[in-house]
Amino acid sequence: MHFIGSVLIMALQIYTFIIILEVLISWLIIFDVINIRNDKAKNLINLLKRCTNPVYSRIRQYVPPIGGIDITPLIVLFSIYFLQWMIAQLFYGYAYY
């Protein structure tokens, strides 16, 4: 049972990394550090969007951008941390940090 809990927590940590990477890249695009006309950058952005859009689209139905700022990644990150805590409680009996 510990193995299943570890795999689930690791998958959530990888997804957290993907979300943070997408947010950082979007900031770099806004500040014109990354040129989106570059094919490699465009491929990376499309890959990250394909990973996150299924989750984001469900949340964006209920939470629109507030003042032009999309808080969907923040909501997903808090949800992931809550899921990790629940998995740690179920599989290990203590809080996982």
CORPESUL-V454360 format. One line per field, one symbol per residue. ss: DSSP state (2 for helix, 1 for strand, 0 for the rest). phi: phi as a letter, one per 40 degrees, with the letter a starting at -180 (. if undefined). burial: I if it has 24 or more other ideal C-beta (glycine too) atoms within 12 Angstrom, else O. A space follows every 50 residues. Layout:
# CORPESUL-V454360
ss: ???
phi: ???
burial: ???
This chain:
# CORPESUL-V454360
ss: 02222222222222222222222222222200000000222222222222 22222222220000010010022222222222222222222000000
phi: .ccccccccccccccccccccccccccccccfcbcccccccccccccccc cbcccccccccbbcdbggbccddccccccccccccccccccbgacbb
burial: OOOOIOOIIOOIOOIIOIIOOIIOIIOOOOOOOOOOOOOOOOOOIOOIOO OIOOIIOOIOOOOOOOOOOOOIIOOIIOOIOOIIOOIOOOOOOOOIO
